[in-house]
């Protein structure tokens, strides 16, 4: 089975430069893009020995959803840019692996069809776990219509992206490249949202006016668990707990919003400390190996979310490629867990991760 890095090289070779730049690029000088990976590279795992780890269990329970491993699929846009089956293929692989897929609001397949594809691939009697990523829209009617669409489709949580008051300065996108989706490809979840509108596909709008009051309003219109994605400051983690959200994702948007923001692995310990076990803390950005997964788990993450590697696998081999990414990370995580002397992620401890030069952990001041 190929490594994630091998799939990255194969995907780059297959994609035209514009699509590769859209997938790989980040904001500004892409310092944060590189920092996400470097934080894992420069951190060291310290094993414990003679721990009796013949039998290991990777499974996780998150917001009432069972995942067979602590590796989830992060929301990424426009999967049909990378494979004709698009998000359907990704959903089938996630269901077959029995893990959570977070469906992007900017999916090129409607969320109901993504969920249907996952259900068709899931084991008999197993309801697949799909969550829906949401950018709250300036018009609350549009946001509520999106929430109802996700609920009706069978999504089991809302993942609200909160780190995007404006778009990031992705300079690769400014240069000649991917400006618009190809003809016949749309953000299908934005189609025909409000009664009486002309049949059309709305553009996704970002809003710098959003506040914690909008999160309170959102919680009031849905019974689904609400997850905040894009937390980097411990004070915001504390506010999330006070706002009674159900989980948070430590994320810098894969380095695609604010360049020079801290690597997510750097920010993770301070966020975990601020939350104090009140809600699950997930993390994304830069995970490329099972050893990376174990480092994040040892520092307090309940699970990691993986974005670009999933799209690399999708590009190379569709559903099978996504499966290869997930199963490679599963096998590597299991091996690293055993070598660290842990039978389950809960047996890992923060003192088993040592950070090298250039990596510091953020804590509350």
C-alpha positions in Angstrom: 0.0 0.0 0.0 1.5 3.4 -0.9 2.4 5.9 1.7 0.6 9.2 1.9 3.7 11.0 0.6 3.8 8.7 -2.4 0.1 9.4 -3.2 0.9 13.2 -2.9 3.6 12.8 -5.6 1.3 10.7 -7.8 -1.5 13.2 -7.4 0.7 16.2 -8.3 1.8 14.4 -11.5 -1.8 13.8 -12.6 -3.2 17.3 -12.0 -2.8 20.4 -14.1 -0.9 23.2 -12.3 -4.0 25.3 -11.6 -5.8 22.4 -9.8 -2.7 21.4 -8.0 -2.1 25.0 -6.8 -5.7 25.3 -5.6 -5.3 22.1 -3.6 -1.8 22.7 -2.2 -1.7 26.4 -1.9 -2.1 28.6 1.2 -2.2 32.2 2.3 0.7 34.6 1.8 4.1 33.0 1.8 2.5 29.7 2.9 4.5 29.8 6.2 1.6 28.3 8.1 1.1 25.6 5.5 4.7 24.4 6.1 4.5 25.0 9.8 1.6 22.5 10.2 3.8 19.7 8.9 7.0 20.9 10.4 5.5 20.9 13.9 5.0 17.1 13.6 8.4 16.6 11.9 10.2 18.3 14.7 8.3 16.7 17.6 9.5 13.4 19.0 7.6 10.4 20.4 9.0 8.9 23.6 7.9 5.3 24.0 7.0 3.4 27.2 8.0 -0.3 27.4 6.7 -3.5 28.9 3.1 -2.3 28.8 1.3 -5.4 27.7 -0.1 -4.0 24.4 -0.8 -7.2 22.5 -4.4 -6.2 22.0 -5.1 -2.6 20.8 -8.3 -0.7 20.2 -8.3 2.4 18.0 -12.0 3.1 18.0 -13.5 6.4 19.1 -16.9 7.7 20.1 -17.5 11.3 19.0 -20.8 13.2 19.5 -22.8 9.9 19.5 -21.0 8.6 16.4 -18.7 5.6 16.3 -15.5 5.8 14.4 -13.3 2.8 14.0 -10.2 4.9 14.3 -9.4 8.5 15.5 -8.9 9.7 11.9 -11.7 11.7 10.4 -12.1 13.2 6.9 -11.9 17.0 7.1 -14.1 19.1 4.9 -12.5 20.0 1.6 -14.2 21.7 -1.4 -14.8 20.6 -5.0 -14.0 16.9 -5.0 -15.2 16.6 -8.7 -12.2 18.8 -9.6 -10.1 15.8 -8.7 -12.2 12.8 -9.7 -15.4 12.4 -11.6 -17.1 10.6 -8.7 -16.2 13.5 -6.4 -17.7 13.4 -2.9 -19.6 10.2 -3.6 -16.3 8.3 -3.8 -15.0 9.9 -0.7 -18.2 9.1 1.2 -18.1 5.4 0.1 -14.5 5.1 1.3 -15.3 6.7 4.7 -18.3 4.5 5.2 -16.3 1.3 4.3 -13.6 2.4 6.8 -16.3 3.1 9.4 -15.1 6.7 10.1 -16.6 10.1 10.0 -16.7 12.3 6.9 -17.3 16.0 7.3 -19.0 17.1 4.1 -18.0 20.5 2.8 -20.7 23.1 2.2 -18.7 23.6 -1.0 -19.3 20.1 -2.2 -19.8 19.5 -5.9 -22.3 16.8 -5.0 -25.4 17.6 -3.0 -25.2 16.5 0.6 -28.2 14.2 0.3 -26.5 12.3 -2.5 -23.3 12.1 -0.5 -25.1 10.6 2.4 -26.9 8.2 0.1 -23.5 7.0 -1.3 -22.2 6.4 2.2 -25.3 4.4 3.2 -24.9 2.2 0.1 -21.3 1.4 1.1 -21.7 1.0 4.9 -21.9 -2.4 6.5 -25.4 -3.9 6.9 -27.2 -2.3 9.8 -24.6 0.5 10.2 -25.7 4.1 9.8 -22.7 6.0 8.4 -21.5 9.1 10.2 -21.5 12.2 8.1 -21.2 15.7 9.5 -21.9 18.9 7.6 -19.5 21.8 7.4 -21.2 25.2 7.4 -20.1 28.8 6.7 -22.8 30.9 8.4 -24.2 33.2 5.7 -25.1 36.9 6.2 -28.7 36.1 5.4 -29.9 33.9 8.3 -32.6 32.5 6.1 -29.9 30.9 3.9 -28.1 29.5 6.9 -31.2 28.0 8.2 -32.1 26.5 4.8 -28.6 24.9 4.7 -29.1 23.5 8.2 -32.4 21.9 7.3 -30.8 20.5 4.1 -28.1 18.8 6.2 -30.6 17.6 8.8 -33.0 16.2 6.1 -30.0 14.4 4.4 -29.2 12.6 7.6 -26.0 14.4 8.8 -25.3 13.9 12.4 -23.5 17.1 13.4 -22.8 20.7 12.1 -19.2 21.8 11.9 -19.2 25.6 11.8 -16.1 27.2 10.3 -15.4 30.3 12.4 -11.9 31.3 11.1 -13.1 33.0 7.9 -14.4 36.5 8.3 -12.8 37.2 5.0 -10.9 35.1 2.5 -7.2 34.4 2.9 -4.7 36.0 0.5 -3.9 32.9 -1.5 -1.5 34.3 -4.1 -1.4 31.1 -6.2 -5.1 31.8 -6.9 -4.4 35.4 -7.9 -1.9 34.2 -10.6 -3.4 32.7 -13.8 -5.0 29.5 -12.6 -8.3 28.2 -11.2 -10.6 31.2 -11.0 -14.0 29.4 -11.4 -15.4 25.9 -11.4 -15.5 24.3 -14.9 -18.8 24.4 -16.8 -21.4 22.1 -15.3 -19.8 22.0 -11.9 -21.3 23.9 -9.0 -21.5 24.1 -5.2 -24.6 21.9 -5.2 -25.6 22.6 -1.6 -26.2 26.2 -2.5 -28.8 25.4 -5.1 -32.4 26.5 -4.8 -32.2 27.3 -1.1 -35.1 29.8 -0.6 -38.7 29.4 -1.9 -39.6 31.8 -4.7 -36.0 32.4 -5.8 -35.0 32.0 -9.4 -33.5 28.6 -9.9 -29.9 29.2 -9.3 -26.8 28.3 -7.3 -25.9 30.9 -4.7 -22.3 32.0 -4.1 -20.9 31.2 -0.6 -20.5 34.4 1.2 -18.1 35.1 4.1 -19.1 37.5 6.8 -16.9 39.6 9.1 -20.0 40.6 11.1 -20.4 37.2 12.8 -20.2 37.0 16.6 -20.8 34.5 19.4 -24.5 35.6 19.2 -24.7 33.9 15.8 -23.5 30.7 17.4 -26.2 31.0 20.1 -28.8 31.5 17.4 -27.5 28.5 15.4 -27.7 26.3 18.5 -31.3 27.4 18.9 -32.5 26.3 15.5 -31.1 22.8 15.4 -30.9 19.7 17.7 -27.7 18.6 15.9 -24.4 18.8 17.8 -22.6 22.0 16.9 -18.8 21.9 16.4 -16.7 25.0 16.0 -13.8 24.7 13.5 -11.0 27.2 13.5 -10.1 27.7 17.2 -6.5 28.6 17.9 -6.6 30.9 21.0 -7.2 29.4 24.4 -9.6 32.2 25.3 -11.8 31.3 22.3 -11.8 27.7 23.5 -13.1 28.9 26.9 -15.8 31.0 25.2 -16.8 27.9 23.1 -17.3 25.9 26.3 -19.3 28.7 27.9 -21.4 28.9 24.7 -22.2 25.2 25.2 -21.0 24.0 21.8 -20.4 20.3 21.6 -16.8 20.1 20.3 -14.1 22.2 18.7 -11.5 21.7 16.0 -8.1 23.3 16.5 -7.5 24.5 12.9 -5.8 27.2 10.9 -7.7 26.3 7.8 -4.8 24.3 6.5 -2.8 27.6 6.3 -5.3 29.0 3.8 -6.5 32.0 5.8 -4.1 33.8 8.1 -0.4 33.2 7.2 2.0 33.0 10.1 -0.8 31.7 12.4 0.6 29.0 14.7 0.8 25.4 13.6 -2.2 23.5 15.0 0.1 21.0 16.9 1.6 24.0 18.7 -1.8 25.4 19.6 -3.3 22.1 20.7 -2.0 21.8 24.3 -3.1 25.3 25.3 -6.6 24.6 23.8 -6.8 21.2 25.6 -5.8 22.9 28.9 -8.4 25.7 28.4 -11.2 23.2 27.7 -10.4 21.1 30.7 -12.1 18.0 29.4 -15.5 19.7 29.1 -15.9 18.9 25.4 -13.9 16.9 22.8 -11.0 18.7 21.1 -10.2 17.6 17.5 -7.3 18.9 15.4 -6.4 19.2 11.7 -3.5 20.4 9.6 -0.3 18.6 8.6 -1.1 15.0 9.5 0.7 12.8 7.1 1.7 9.7 9.2 0.3 7.5 11.9 3.0 8.9 14.2 1.5 12.3 13.6 -1.9 11.0 14.7 -0.4 9.5 17.9 1.4 12.8 18.7 -1.9 14.7 18.5 -3.7 12.1 20.6 -1.0 12.2 23.2 -1.3 16.0 23.5 -5.1 15.6 24.2 -6.9 15.5 20.8 -9.8 13.2 20.7 -9.2 12.6 16.9 -7.5 14.2 13.9 -9.1 15.4 10.7 -7.3 14.8 7.4 -7.9 16.9 4.3 -5.3 17.2 1.5 -4.2 13.6 1.8 -7.7 12.4 1.2 -7.9 14.4 -2.0 -4.5 13.1 -3.1 -5.9 9.6 -2.8 -9.1 10.6 -4.6 -7.1 12.1 -7.4 -5.0 9.0 -7.9 -7.6 6.3 -7.7 -11.0 7.6 -6.6 -12.7 5.6 -3.9 -9.8 3.1 -3.7 -7.3 5.9 -3.3 -9.2 7.4 -0.4 -9.4 3.9 1.1 -5.6 3.5 0.8 -5.0 6.8 2.6 -7.4 5.8 5.5 -6.1 2.3 5.8 -2.4 3.4 5.6 -3.0 5.9 8.5 -4.9 3.2 10.4 -2.1 0.7 10.1 0.6 3.3 11.0 -1.4 4.6 13.9 -1.9 1.1 15.3 1.9 0.4 15.0 2.9 3.7 16.6 0.4 3.1 19.4 2.0 -0.3 20.2 5.5 1.1 20.0 4.6 3.8 22.4 3.3 1.3 24.9 -0.4 2.2 24.6 -3.3 -0.2 24.1 -5.7 2.7 23.4 -5.3 6.4 22.7 -6.4 7.1 26.2 -3.2 5.4 27.5 -1.0 8.0 25.8 0.4 10.8 27.9 1.6 14.3 26.9 5.1 13.6 28.3 5.5 11.2 25.5 5.8 14.1 23.0 8.9 16.2 23.0 9.0 19.3 20.8 12.2 20.2 19.0 13.8 23.5 17.9 11.4 25.9 16.3 8.3 24.3 17.9 6.8 25.7 21.0 3.5 24.9 22.7 1.1 27.7 23.3 -0.4 28.1 26.7 -2.7 30.6 28.3 -0.8 33.7 29.6 
